[in-house]
Amino acid sequence: MGIDWVLTLSGNNNFVIVMDWKQLLSYERERQSTKDNNREKFDARTPIESDFGRVIFSPACRRLHDKTQVLPLTTDDNIHSRLTHSMEVMNIGLSFALSLSKSKEFKEKSGLTEEQILHDLSSALRTACLVHDIGNPPFGHFGEEAIQIYFKSLFSKIAKISTHNLKSGDKPDDPMTLLLYNYFYEKAKYEYAKQGKGDLDKQDDLTQKREICEIYERETDFLKHPYDFTEFDGNAQGFRVISRLQFAGDLNGLNLTFASLGAYLKYPNPGPKQKEGGIAVHKHGIFNTEESLLRKVADTCGMNINGKIVRHPLAFLMEAADSICYLVMDIEDGISKKWFTVSNVCEEILKSIGDYENEKNKAFVSKIQALRDNNQLISYKRLIHLRMILMNYLIELAETNFIEKLDLIDSGEYSKELIEDDENGIAKILGGFCKKKILCQREIISLELAGQATINGLLDAYLKILFSEHKSVRNRGKEMISQSILATVVYEHFDSLSQPFDIVNLDKLDVIELTMEEKFRLLRDYISGMTDKFALNHNKKLSGQQIY
């Protein structure tokens, strides 16, 4: 398979385009480095192997230690954070790669040598597993939902400020809507003066309203495609983090190889989420700012099949590693919290499995039964045994499905999660148990409410600052936002205007220069990158509840 793509003849005499594994493990980067061109002189690692180090030493990776997995972060060291979860996912990803290196069938189908699998495939998968949650906001999936709900509400307020309202001068009563209403006037004044037309305040009423309405139409054009905010997703934010926000003087972020970026792309979908069309479009997985990079990665790695971008095969393994960890480890955390017991979990599994006598089931069922009935083991050992039984089952399932379904995966036609393609439905059983026994706990619900209140408070506070009619207030807000994130958004702004980056001076920047969408992007990037504790404390400071 050492060509760009392979055509195989299917049973119905149709040609099928198949991804090429040597392409999938592309060394290409957005910006090629001197080290890549002369790697043997500088570094024993391949370019893909070096990606892992770039991630490990990034601030975004470090911040995962103080971000919620599912259970609220406490002084209990047994409870998982995003970092410990990501490390466990990475370990399972490495296990997958090692198994593939020993699989004769996979090596024949992929055309890869054992050495290529151990070095490049293994590293791309390990890196993707480590960064898979790097874009998740504080408070986990509750934080995602809070951001989505906030922007949906905000955009409905902007929609109410129609050109009709601006022409008539009917000012809204709601304080936030009024703030945005006044913003269009301030932006119109700024643009009018910038164009050398003078003071808009001194022009006639018709001219003023015309200028304000033009600003409104231009600034709100992005609301035709609001998904970057209303369908905010940690996967899309993560791709932005690793490819842009880890700012080092350009817009290439960590500048990972396309192999690692491809393996990360769980949902290579720049459009709205779709129920139909395959697993790759089940979420809005790419923001518009990174869409061109997505297409470049897809074209380079051969992930564009019949005009449709499909998943990189390694994304299926990354997803499986993630699902295995959060299903099993959430249950482990629940047992540690004494919300249920090992026996409760065993009973749920045995009750749900249909055919005990199936040859595939016998060994698994007997282990679960033995664990349920063995009350002689100390509780911690029983917990370890449960973890081992469940993880071994799901890992073997994922590995088997990946190799058996590789032809479908390589042609972009496979559209299931590897661990859900299971006649016993173990993943479904565990997921249902977690929903029933964990997500309903008061501790979890309080986290959800606290997360929503905190994120709403932060967004409200910064909106009032960045959209203020007073330049001094806007500039104070500018100083409080991460300078690397601010620089990224500013660079994107000037890049879109085809101006050189070296003209950018953050000290002299007036935030009003940025578009409404860019200011929203600035807030989304900054707040989603916060840890739980920082978000809580920062919200208190901005609301005057805490000074130091």
VEXMI-628088 format. One record per residue (C-alpha): residue in three letters; y, z, x. Coordinates in Angstrom, 2 decimals. Example, Ala and Ser with C-alpha at 12.3 -4.5 7.8 and 13.67 -1.06 7.14 Angstrom:
BEGIN
(pt "ALA",(-4.50,7.80,12.30))
(pt "SER",(-1.06,7.14,13.67))
end
This chain:
BEGIN
(pt "MET",(0.00,0.00,0.00))
(pt "GLY",(2.42,-0.57,2.86))
(pt "ILE",(4.78,-2.89,0.93))
(pt "ASP",(7.81,-2.16,-1.20))
(pt "TRP",(5.77,-2.28,-4.35))
(pt "VAL",(2.30,-3.28,-5.40))
(pt "LEU",(1.19,-5.39,-8.32))
(pt "THR",(-2.19,-4.62,-9.78))
(pt "LEU",(-3.92,-6.49,-12.54))
(pt "SER",(-4.61,-4.30,-15.56))
(pt "GLY",(-7.37,-4.84,-18.10))
(pt "ASN",(-5.06,-6.65,-20.52))
(pt "ASN",(-4.03,-9.18,-17.85))
(pt "ASN",(-0.61,-7.59,-17.40))
(pt "PHE",(0.78,-6.90,-13.97))
(pt "VAL",(1.63,-3.26,-13.32))
(pt "ILE",(4.22,-2.23,-10.75))
(pt "VAL",(3.04,0.73,-8.70))
(pt "MET",(5.07,3.04,-6.46))
(pt "ASP",(4.38,2.83,-2.74))
(pt "TRP",(3.80,6.19,-1.03))
(pt "LYS",(5.34,5.09,2.26))
(pt "GLN",(8.50,4.24,0.33))
(pt "LEU",(8.31,7.49,-1.58))
(pt "LEU",(8.47,9.36,1.74))
(pt "SER",(11.64,7.58,2.83))
(pt "TYR",(13.59,8.97,5.80))
(pt "GLU",(16.79,7.44,4.42))
(pt "ARG",(19.78,9.74,3.90))
(pt "GLU",(23.17,9.18,2.31))
(pt "ARG",(24.67,9.61,5.78))
(pt "GLN",(22.38,8.92,8.74))
(pt "SER",(22.68,11.41,11.56))
(pt "THR",(22.60,10.81,15.30))
(pt "LYS",(19.60,13.10,15.49))
(pt "ASP",(17.64,10.88,13.09))
(pt "ASN",(18.29,7.83,15.26))
(pt "ASN",(17.21,9.63,18.44))
(pt "ARG",(15.00,12.32,16.97))
(pt "GLU",(12.40,12.43,19.73))
(pt "LYS",(15.09,13.50,22.22))
(pt "PHE",(16.46,16.31,20.06))
(pt "ASP",(13.85,17.54,17.60))
(pt "ALA",(10.06,17.57,17.31))
(pt "ARG",(10.38,17.53,13.50))
(pt "THR",(10.47,14.39,11.36))
(pt "PRO",(13.65,13.87,9.29))
(pt "ILE",(11.87,15.17,6.17))
(pt "GLU",(10.68,18.27,8.02))
(pt "SER",(14.25,19.02,9.08))
(pt "ASP",(15.33,19.12,5.40))
(pt "PHE",(13.68,22.49,4.98))
(pt "GLY",(15.89,24.09,7.65))
(pt "ARG",(19.03,22.67,6.04))
(pt "VAL",(18.10,24.40,2.79))
(pt "ILE",(16.98,27.71,4.31))
(pt "PHE",(20.30,28.23,6.07))
(pt "SER",(22.47,27.24,3.08))
(pt "PRO",(24.55,29.86,1.20))
(pt "ALA",(23.23,28.49,-2.10))
(pt "CYS",(19.69,29.40,-1.07))
(pt "ARG",(20.73,32.92,-0.03))
(pt "ARG",(22.41,33.55,-3.36))
(pt "LEU",(19.09,33.14,-5.17))
(pt "HIS",(18.18,36.69,-4.15))
(pt "ASP",(20.65,38.09,-6.68))
(pt "LYS",(19.98,35.78,-9.59))
(pt "THR",(17.84,36.66,-12.59))
(pt "GLN",(14.41,35.09,-12.96))
(pt "VAL",(13.53,36.38,-16.45))
(pt "LEU",(13.71,40.15,-16.32))
(pt "PRO",(17.07,41.76,-15.50))
(pt "LEU",(17.53,42.61,-11.81))
(pt "THR",(16.93,46.32,-11.24))
(pt "THR",(16.21,48.71,-8.41))
(pt "ASP",(12.51,48.06,-9.09))
(pt "ASP",(11.38,45.97,-6.12))
(pt "ASN",(8.36,44.72,-8.03))
(pt "ILE",(10.45,42.55,-10.37))
(pt "HIS",(10.98,38.94,-9.36))
(pt "SER",(14.36,37.42,-8.52))
(pt "ARG",(15.06,33.68,-8.29))
(pt "LEU",(14.51,33.85,-4.54))
(pt "THR",(11.12,35.56,-4.64))
(pt "HIS",(10.09,33.17,-7.43))
(pt "SER",(11.23,30.15,-5.38))
(pt "MET",(9.32,31.38,-2.32))
(pt "GLU",(6.14,31.73,-4.39))
(pt "VAL",(6.63,28.25,-5.85))
(pt "MET",(7.09,26.92,-2.32))
(pt "ASN",(3.80,28.51,-1.24))
(pt "ILE",(1.87,26.88,-4.07))
(pt "GLY",(3.54,23.55,-3.28))
(pt "LEU",(2.31,23.90,0.30))
(pt "SER",(-1.20,24.65,-0.99))
(pt "PHE",(-1.11,21.43,-3.03))
(pt "ALA",(-0.12,19.44,0.04))
(pt "LEU",(-2.91,20.96,2.17))
(pt "SER",(-5.46,20.11,-0.52))
(pt "LEU",(-4.21,16.51,-0.68))
(pt "SER",(-4.57,16.22,3.11))
(pt "LYS",(-8.29,16.92,2.72))
(pt "SER",(-8.78,14.66,-0.31))
(pt "LYS",(-10.48,11.39,0.65))
(pt "GLU",(-9.64,9.95,-2.78))
(pt "PHE",(-5.93,10.69,-2.46))
(pt "LYS",(-5.73,9.28,1.06))
(pt "GLU",(-7.42,6.07,-0.10))
(pt "LYS",(-5.17,5.69,-3.13))
(pt "SER",(-1.91,6.58,-1.36))
(pt "GLY",(-2.58,4.83,1.94))
(pt "LEU",(-1.28,7.92,3.77))
(pt "THR",(-2.91,9.45,6.82))
(pt "GLU",(-3.71,13.13,7.06))
(pt "GLU",(-0.89,13.50,9.58))
(pt "GLN",(1.66,11.89,7.22))
(pt "ILE",(0.56,14.22,4.43))
(pt "LEU",(0.71,17.35,6.60))
(pt "HIS",(4.14,16.51,8.01))
(pt "ASP",(6.18,14.44,5.56))
(pt "LEU",(4.55,14.88,2.16))
(pt "SER",(4.08,18.59,2.76))
(pt "SER",(7.70,19.08,3.86))
(pt "ALA",(9.22,17.07,1.00))
(pt "LEU",(7.19,19.06,-1.52))
(pt "ARG",(7.92,22.40,0.15))
(pt "THR",(11.66,21.68,0.22))
(pt "ALA",(11.70,20.53,-3.41))
(pt "CYS",(9.87,23.70,-4.46))
(pt "LEU",(12.29,25.94,-2.57))
(pt "VAL",(15.39,24.33,-4.12))
(pt "HIS",(14.01,23.72,-7.62))
(pt "ASP",(16.10,26.59,-9.10))
(pt "ILE",(19.08,26.40,-6.75))
(pt "GLY",(21.37,25.16,-9.53))
(pt "ASN",(20.51,27.83,-12.08))
(pt "PRO",(23.54,29.87,-13.22))
(pt "PRO",(23.69,33.67,-13.36))
(pt "PHE",(21.45,35.25,-16.02))
(pt "GLY",(18.88,32.46,-15.81))
(pt "HIS",(18.27,30.25,-18.83))
(pt "PHE",(20.50,32.52,-20.91))
(pt "GLY",(23.34,31.48,-18.61))
(pt "GLU",(22.52,27.81,-19.15))
(pt "GLU",(22.68,28.26,-22.90))
(pt "ALA",(25.94,30.24,-22.70))
(pt "ILE",(27.62,27.41,-20.75))
(pt "GLN",(26.34,24.80,-23.22))
(pt "ILE",(27.55,26.73,-26.27))
(pt "TYR",(30.94,27.46,-24.71))
(pt "PHE",(31.74,23.83,-23.94))
(pt "LYS",(30.49,22.62,-27.33))
(pt "SER",(32.94,25.02,-28.96))
(pt "LEU",(35.73,24.10,-26.53))
(pt "PHE",(35.28,20.36,-27.05))
(pt "SER",(35.42,20.76,-30.82))
(pt "LYS",(38.80,22.48,-30.34))
(pt "ILE",(40.03,19.60,-28.17))
(pt "ALA",(38.88,17.10,-30.78))
(pt "LYS",(41.03,18.90,-33.37))
(pt "ILE",(44.06,18.19,-31.17))
(pt "SER",(44.17,14.58,-32.25))
(pt "THR",(46.88,12.04,-31.56))
(pt "HIS",(47.95,12.70,-35.13))
(pt "ASN",(48.63,16.37,-34.36))
(pt "LEU",(50.46,15.47,-31.16))
(pt "LYS",(52.64,12.91,-32.97))
(pt "SER",(53.41,15.23,-35.87))
(pt "GLY",(54.00,18.25,-33.65))
(pt "ASP",(51.62,20.41,-35.72))
(pt "LYS",(50.72,23.14,-33.27))
(pt "PRO",(47.37,24.94,-33.70))
(pt "ASP",(47.17,28.66,-34.44))
(pt "ASP",(44.14,29.42,-32.24))
(pt "PRO",(45.41,30.64,-28.81))
(pt "MET",(42.91,28.62,-26.74))
(pt "THR",(43.53,25.44,-28.74))
(pt "LEU",(47.28,26.01,-28.40))
(pt "LEU",(46.87,26.38,-24.63))
(pt "LEU",(45.15,23.00,-24.45))
(pt "TYR",(47.70,21.47,-26.85))
(pt "ASN",(50.54,22.54,-24.52))
(pt "TYR",(48.60,21.26,-21.51))
(pt "PHE",(48.88,17.66,-22.66))
(pt "TYR",(52.65,18.05,-22.82))
(pt "GLU",(52.81,19.62,-19.35))
(pt "LYS",(50.56,16.90,-17.90))
(pt "ALA",(52.70,14.20,-19.53))
(pt "LYS",(55.84,15.70,-17.97))
(pt "TYR",(54.16,15.86,-14.56))
(pt "GLU",(52.93,12.25,-14.68))
(pt "TYR",(56.27,10.97,-16.00))
(pt "ALA",(58.16,12.55,-13.11))
(pt "LYS",(55.53,11.45,-10.58))
(pt "GLN",(56.02,7.83,-11.67))
(pt "GLY",(59.75,8.18,-10.96))
(pt "LYS",(60.78,7.92,-14.60))
(pt "GLY",(62.74,11.19,-14.60))
(pt "ASP",(62.55,14.26,-16.83))
(pt "LEU",(60.48,13.71,-19.96))
(pt "ASP",(62.29,16.59,-21.68))
(pt "LYS",(65.47,14.50,-21.57))
(pt "GLN",(63.90,11.48,-23.26))
(pt "ASP",(63.95,10.75,-26.98))
(pt "ASP",(61.32,12.17,-29.31))
(pt "LEU",(59.47,8.84,-29.68))
(pt "THR",(59.12,8.41,-25.90))
(pt "GLN",(57.90,11.99,-25.48))
(pt "LYS",(55.23,11.63,-28.13))
(pt "ARG",(54.10,8.24,-26.80))
(pt "GLU",(53.64,9.66,-23.29))
(pt "ILE",(51.82,12.76,-24.56))
(pt "CYS",(49.45,10.69,-26.72))
(pt "GLU",(48.65,8.37,-23.79))
(pt "ILE",(47.77,11.41,-21.67))
(pt "TYR",(45.59,12.79,-24.46))
(pt "GLU",(43.65,9.52,-24.82))
(pt "ARG",(43.11,9.20,-21.08))
(pt "GLU",(42.23,12.85,-20.42))
(pt "THR",(39.77,13.13,-23.29))
(pt "ASP",(37.97,9.83,-22.71))
(pt "PHE",(35.11,11.69,-21.00))
(pt "LEU",(34.29,13.42,-24.31))
(pt "LYS",(32.58,10.20,-25.40))
(pt "HIS",(29.83,11.32,-23.00))
(pt "PRO",(30.09,15.13,-22.87))
(pt "TYR",(26.52,15.81,-21.72))
(pt "ASP",(27.47,17.15,-18.27))
(pt "PHE",(28.81,20.19,-20.12))
(pt "THR",(27.27,20.36,-23.60))
(pt "GLU",(23.77,19.74,-22.20))
(pt "PHE",(24.40,21.63,-18.96))
(pt "ASP",(21.13,22.08,-17.08))
(pt "GLY",(20.24,23.93,-13.91))
(pt "ASN",(18.26,20.93,-12.67))
(pt "ALA",(21.31,18.66,-12.79))
(pt "GLN",(23.47,21.37,-11.24))
(pt "GLY",(20.87,21.86,-8.50))
(pt "PHE",(20.95,18.19,-7.57))
(pt "ARG",(24.74,18.46,-7.36))
(pt "VAL",(24.50,21.60,-5.21))
(pt "ILE",(22.21,20.06,-2.58))
(pt "SER",(23.79,16.61,-2.59))
(pt "ARG",(27.50,17.55,-2.85))
(pt "LEU",(28.58,21.16,-3.22))
(pt "GLN",(27.28,22.46,0.11))
(pt "PHE",(30.53,21.04,1.43))
(pt "ALA",(30.86,20.22,5.12))
(pt "GLY",(33.80,17.82,5.15))
(pt "ASP",(32.26,15.04,3.10))
(pt "LEU",(30.53,14.49,-0.25))
(pt "ASN",(26.97,14.43,1.08))
(pt "GLY",(26.17,18.12,0.73))
(pt "LEU",(23.04,19.07,2.67))
(pt "ASN",(22.42,15.36,3.19))
(pt "LEU",(18.68,15.63,2.60))
(pt "THR",(16.33,12.67,2.96))
(pt "PHE",(15.74,10.61,-0.15))
(pt "ALA",(12.10,11.73,-0.06))
(pt "SER",(13.12,15.37,-0.59))
(pt "LEU",(15.76,14.45,-3.18))
(pt "GLY",(13.24,12.33,-5.06))
(pt "ALA",(10.65,15.11,-5.06))
(pt "TYR",(13.31,17.47,-6.48))
(pt "LEU",(14.23,15.19,-9.40))
(pt "LYS",(12.33,16.73,-12.28))
(pt "TYR",(14.47,14.88,-14.83))
(pt "PRO",(15.94,11.72,-13.24))
(pt "ASN",(17.96,11.09,-16.39))
(pt "PRO",(21.75,10.58,-16.35))
(pt "GLY",(21.90,10.16,-20.13))
(pt "PRO",(21.44,12.67,-22.96))
(pt "LYS",(18.10,14.41,-23.39))
(pt "GLN",(15.54,12.49,-25.44))
(pt "LYS",(12.41,13.58,-27.28))
(pt "GLU",(10.87,10.14,-26.82))
(pt "GLY",(10.67,8.07,-23.67))
(pt "GLY",(8.58,10.27,-21.43))
(pt "ILE",(8.83,13.62,-19.68))
(pt "ALA",(11.49,12.40,-17.23))
(pt "VAL",(14.15,12.21,-19.99))
(pt "HIS",(13.37,15.48,-21.80))
(pt "LYS",(16.57,16.96,-20.29))
(pt "HIS",(19.94,15.69,-19.06))
(pt "GLY",(19.00,15.98,-15.42))
(pt "ILE",(21.83,14.20,-13.58))
(pt "PHE",(25.61,14.57,-13.92))
(pt "ASN",(27.77,11.43,-13.90))
(pt "THR",(29.16,12.37,-10.46))
(pt "GLU",(25.68,12.01,-8.93))
(pt "GLU",(24.42,9.05,-10.96))
(pt "SER",(25.09,6.51,-8.20))
(pt "LEU",(23.13,8.66,-5.72))
(pt "LEU",(20.25,8.95,-8.19))
(pt "ARG",(20.05,5.16,-8.46))
(pt "LYS",(20.20,4.79,-4.68))
(pt "VAL",(17.36,7.31,-4.23))
(pt "ALA",(15.33,5.60,-6.97))
(pt "ASP",(15.81,2.12,-5.49))
(pt "THR",(15.07,3.24,-1.93))
(pt "CYS",(11.97,5.25,-2.86))
(pt "GLY",(10.66,2.65,-5.32))
(pt "MET",(11.06,4.89,-8.38))
(pt "ASN",(12.69,2.12,-10.43))
(pt "ILE",(9.91,0.49,-12.45))
(pt "ASN",(10.72,-2.25,-14.95))
(pt "GLY",(14.35,-1.17,-15.05))
(pt "LYS",(13.47,2.48,-15.76))
(pt "ILE",(13.77,5.33,-13.28))
(pt "VAL",(10.54,7.32,-13.26))
(pt "ARG",(9.58,10.57,-11.63))
(pt "HIS",(8.70,10.79,-7.97))
(pt "PRO",(4.98,11.78,-8.00))
(pt "LEU",(5.71,14.94,-6.00))
(pt "ALA",(8.00,16.12,-8.83))
(pt "PHE",(4.85,16.62,-10.94))
(pt "LEU",(3.41,18.95,-8.31))
(pt "MET",(6.71,20.79,-7.90))
(pt "GLU",(6.85,21.28,-11.67))
(pt "ALA",(3.25,22.53,-11.72))
(pt "ALA",(3.94,25.03,-8.93))
(pt "ASP",(7.01,26.29,-10.81))
(pt "SER",(5.18,26.60,-14.13))
(pt "ILE",(2.21,28.41,-12.57))
(pt "CYS",(4.49,30.93,-10.91))
(pt "TYR",(6.71,31.73,-13.83))
(pt "LEU",(3.82,31.97,-16.30))
(pt "VAL",(1.66,34.22,-14.14))
(pt "MET",(4.44,36.23,-12.50))
(pt "ASP",(6.31,36.83,-15.77))
(pt "ILE",(3.10,38.37,-17.09))
(pt "GLU",(2.79,40.42,-13.90))
(pt "ASP",(6.38,41.66,-14.34))
(pt "GLY",(5.64,42.54,-17.97))
(pt "ILE",(2.60,44.59,-16.92))
(pt "SER",(4.69,46.31,-14.23))
(pt "LYS",(7.20,47.23,-16.96))
(pt "LYS",(4.25,48.64,-19.03))
(pt "TRP",(5.03,46.39,-21.99))
(pt "PHE",(1.34,45.42,-22.17))
(pt "THR",(-1.85,45.77,-20.12))
(pt "VAL",(-4.23,43.55,-18.19))
(pt "SER",(-6.76,44.00,-21.01))
(pt "ASN",(-4.19,42.78,-23.56))
(pt "VAL",(-3.76,39.55,-21.58))
(pt "CYS",(-7.52,39.09,-21.20))
(pt "GLU",(-8.06,39.57,-24.93))
(pt "GLU",(-5.37,36.99,-25.73))
(pt "ILE",(-7.03,34.43,-23.47))
(pt "LEU",(-10.55,35.06,-24.79))
(pt "LYS",(-9.35,34.93,-28.38))
(pt "SER",(-7.65,31.57,-27.82))
(pt "ILE",(-10.28,29.71,-25.80))
(pt "GLY",(-12.45,27.62,-28.05))
(pt "ASP",(-15.69,26.79,-26.28))
(pt "TYR",(-17.14,29.59,-24.15))
(pt "GLU",(-20.27,27.59,-23.32))
(pt "ASN",(-18.50,24.59,-21.86))
(pt "GLU",(-19.63,24.26,-18.24))
(pt "LYS",(-16.02,24.20,-17.02))
(pt "ASN",(-15.27,27.37,-18.95))
(pt "LYS",(-18.27,29.53,-18.12))
(pt "ALA",(-17.14,30.81,-14.75))
(pt "PHE",(-13.53,31.35,-15.87))
(pt "VAL",(-14.50,33.11,-19.10))
(pt "SER",(-16.99,35.38,-17.35))
(pt "LYS",(-14.31,36.46,-14.84))
(pt "ILE",(-11.84,37.22,-17.66))
(pt "GLN",(-14.51,39.16,-19.59))
(pt "ALA",(-15.51,41.15,-16.52))
(pt "LEU",(-11.90,42.03,-15.81))
(pt "ARG",(-11.30,43.07,-19.41))
(pt "ASP",(-14.32,45.36,-19.43))
(pt "ASN",(-13.90,46.83,-15.94))
(pt "ASN",(-11.94,50.03,-16.38))
(pt "GLN",(-13.09,51.43,-13.06))
(pt "LEU",(-10.60,49.41,-11.01))
(pt "ILE",(-7.21,51.01,-10.43))
(pt "SER",(-4.46,49.32,-12.40))
(pt "TYR",(-2.84,47.60,-9.44))
(pt "LYS",(-6.14,46.01,-8.34))
(pt "ARG",(-6.77,44.81,-11.90))
(pt "LEU",(-3.34,43.19,-11.85))
(pt "ILE",(-4.08,41.42,-8.56))
(pt "HIS",(-7.43,40.20,-9.89))
(pt "LEU",(-5.77,38.82,-13.04))
(pt "ARG",(-3.17,37.01,-10.95))
(pt "MET",(-5.86,35.46,-8.71))
(pt "ILE",(-8.03,34.33,-11.63))
(pt "LEU",(-5.15,32.70,-13.51))
(pt "MET",(-3.53,31.09,-10.47))
(pt "ASN",(-6.82,29.72,-9.13))
(pt "TYR",(-7.58,28.17,-12.53))
(pt "LEU",(-4.13,26.57,-12.91))
(pt "ILE",(-3.88,25.39,-9.29))
(pt "GLU",(-7.29,23.73,-9.45))
(pt "LEU",(-6.34,22.16,-12.80))
(pt "ALA",(-3.10,20.75,-11.39))
(pt "GLU",(-4.79,19.37,-8.25))
(pt "THR",(-7.60,17.75,-10.26))
(pt "ASN",(-5.24,16.18,-12.79))
(pt "PHE",(-2.91,14.88,-10.09))
(pt "ILE",(-5.65,13.00,-8.25))
(pt "GLU",(-7.45,11.82,-11.42))
(pt "LYS",(-4.22,10.61,-13.03))
(pt "LEU",(-2.64,9.27,-9.84))
(pt "ASP",(-2.79,5.65,-10.97))
(pt "LEU",(-0.86,6.54,-14.13))
(pt "ILE",(1.58,8.69,-12.13))
(pt "ASP",(2.19,5.93,-9.57))
(pt "SER",(2.92,3.42,-12.32))
(pt "GLY",(5.31,5.81,-14.09))
(pt "GLU",(3.09,5.99,-17.18))
(pt "TYR",(1.97,9.63,-16.99))
(pt "SER",(4.10,11.84,-19.19))
(pt "LYS",(2.51,15.29,-19.30))
(pt "GLU",(2.81,18.45,-17.28))
(pt "LEU",(-0.20,18.69,-15.00))
(pt "ILE",(-1.13,22.20,-16.15))
(pt "GLU",(-0.66,21.38,-19.83))
(pt "ASP",(-3.15,18.52,-19.63))
(pt "ASP",(-5.91,21.03,-20.34))
(pt "GLU",(-8.47,21.20,-23.13))
(pt "ASN",(-8.39,25.03,-22.94))
(pt "GLY",(-4.61,25.14,-23.15))
(pt "ILE",(-4.39,28.12,-20.78))
(pt "ALA",(-0.75,27.39,-19.92))
(pt "LYS",(0.10,27.24,-23.62))
(pt "ILE",(-1.73,30.53,-24.24))
(pt "LEU",(0.17,32.27,-21.43))
(pt "GLY",(3.50,30.78,-22.52))
(pt "GLY",(2.96,31.95,-26.10))
(pt "PHE",(2.00,35.42,-24.89))
(pt "CYS",(5.18,35.68,-22.77))
(pt "LYS",(7.31,34.61,-25.70))
(pt "LYS",(5.65,37.12,-28.00))
(pt "LYS",(5.52,40.09,-25.62))
(pt "ILE",(8.42,39.65,-23.15))
(pt "LEU",(11.31,37.64,-24.58))
(pt "CYS",(11.60,39.95,-27.60))
(pt "GLN",(12.09,43.09,-25.47))
(pt "ARG",(15.40,44.92,-25.87))
(pt "GLU",(15.98,44.67,-22.11))
(pt "ILE",(15.74,40.88,-22.25))
(pt "ILE",(17.93,40.56,-25.34))
(pt "SER",(20.59,42.80,-23.77))
(pt "LEU",(20.55,40.57,-20.69))
(pt "GLU",(21.11,37.54,-22.91))
(pt "LEU",(24.06,39.16,-24.68))
(pt "ALA",(25.56,40.48,-21.42))
(pt "GLY",(25.20,37.06,-19.81))
(pt "GLN",(26.86,35.28,-22.70))
(pt "ALA",(29.76,37.76,-22.79))
(pt "THR",(30.25,37.55,-19.02))
(pt "ILE",(30.21,33.76,-18.83))
(pt "ASN",(32.48,33.45,-21.88))
(pt "GLY",(34.88,35.93,-20.29))
(pt "LEU",(34.96,34.06,-16.97))
(pt "LEU",(35.47,30.67,-18.58))
(pt "ASP",(38.22,32.00,-20.87))
(pt "ALA",(40.03,33.67,-17.97))
(pt "TYR",(39.95,30.67,-15.67))
(pt "LEU",(40.87,28.22,-18.40))
(pt "LYS",(43.99,30.24,-19.12))
(pt "ILE",(44.85,30.18,-15.42))
(pt "LEU",(44.08,26.52,-14.58))
(pt "PHE",(45.70,25.14,-17.75))
(pt "SER",(48.76,27.39,-17.58))
(pt "GLU",(52.15,25.75,-17.96))
(pt "HIS",(53.35,27.78,-14.97))
(pt "LYS",(52.66,26.34,-11.52))
(pt "SER",(52.60,29.78,-9.89))
(pt "VAL",(49.82,30.93,-12.23))
(pt "ARG",(47.78,27.77,-11.61))
(pt "ASN",(48.09,28.23,-7.86))
(pt "ARG",(46.93,31.85,-8.01))
(pt "GLY",(43.83,30.69,-9.83))
(pt "LYS",(43.28,28.02,-7.20))
(pt "GLU",(43.15,30.70,-4.49))
(pt "MET",(40.47,32.66,-6.37))
(pt "ILE",(38.02,29.78,-6.68))
(pt "SER",(35.54,28.96,-3.93))
(pt "GLN",(37.40,26.72,-1.49))
(pt "SER",(34.35,24.55,-0.77))
(pt "ILE",(33.86,23.87,-4.48))
(pt "LEU",(37.56,23.17,-4.92))
(pt "ALA",(37.48,20.82,-1.92))
(pt "THR",(34.50,18.94,-3.36))
(pt "VAL",(36.20,18.33,-6.71))
(pt "VAL",(39.46,17.36,-5.00))
(pt "TYR",(37.64,14.96,-2.69))
(pt "GLU",(35.90,13.42,-5.72))
(pt "HIS",(39.32,13.03,-7.37))
(pt "PHE",(40.88,11.19,-4.43))
(pt "ASP",(37.71,9.18,-3.82))
(pt "SER",(37.92,7.91,-7.39))
(pt "LEU",(41.49,6.86,-6.65))
(pt "SER",(40.28,5.07,-3.49))
(pt "GLN",(42.47,7.20,-1.25))
(pt "PRO",(41.42,8.52,2.15))
(pt "PHE",(40.08,12.06,2.34))
(pt "ASP",(42.37,13.10,5.14))
(pt "ILE",(45.36,13.20,2.79))
(pt "VAL",(43.85,16.15,0.96))
(pt "ASN",(45.72,19.39,1.50))
(pt "LEU",(44.44,22.21,-0.67))
(pt "ASP",(47.42,24.42,0.15))
(pt "LYS",(49.84,21.89,-1.30))
(pt "LEU",(47.64,20.89,-4.22))
(pt "ASP",(48.93,21.55,-7.73))
(pt "VAL",(45.89,21.94,-9.97))
(pt "ILE",(47.67,19.92,-12.68))
(pt "GLU",(46.94,16.88,-10.47))
(pt "LEU",(43.27,17.11,-11.47))
(pt "THR",(42.10,15.66,-14.75))
(pt "MET",(40.86,17.84,-17.58))
(pt "GLU",(37.26,16.82,-16.84))
(pt "GLU",(37.69,17.71,-13.17))
(pt "LYS",(39.06,21.15,-14.01))
(pt "PHE",(36.09,21.74,-16.32))
(pt "ARG",(33.79,20.54,-13.53))
(pt "LEU",(35.49,22.96,-11.15))
(pt "LEU",(34.80,25.88,-13.48))
(pt "ARG",(31.22,24.80,-14.19))
(pt "ASP",(30.44,24.47,-10.48))
(pt "TYR",(32.06,27.76,-9.54))
(pt "ILE",(30.67,29.95,-12.30))
(pt "SER",(27.15,28.49,-12.25))
(pt "GLY",(26.97,29.23,-8.51))
(pt "MET",(27.70,32.94,-8.98))
(pt "THR",(25.06,35.62,-8.68))
(pt "ASP",(24.52,37.99,-11.61))
(pt "LYS",(26.31,40.92,-9.96))
(pt "PHE",(29.23,38.85,-8.72))
(pt "ALA",(29.72,37.34,-12.20))
(pt "LEU",(29.68,40.78,-13.84))
(pt "ASN",(32.10,42.32,-11.33))
(pt "HIS",(34.39,39.30,-11.24))
(pt "ASN",(34.67,39.24,-15.00))
(pt "LYS",(35.66,42.91,-14.95))
(pt "LYS",(38.39,42.20,-12.39))
(pt "LEU",(39.80,39.23,-14.28))
(pt "SER",(39.88,41.24,-17.51))
(pt "GLY",(41.61,44.21,-15.83))
(pt "GLN",(38.65,46.58,-16.22))
(pt "GLN",(38.15,46.86,-12.47))
(pt "ILE",(40.60,46.53,-9.59))
(pt "TYR",(38.48,47.04,-6.52))
end
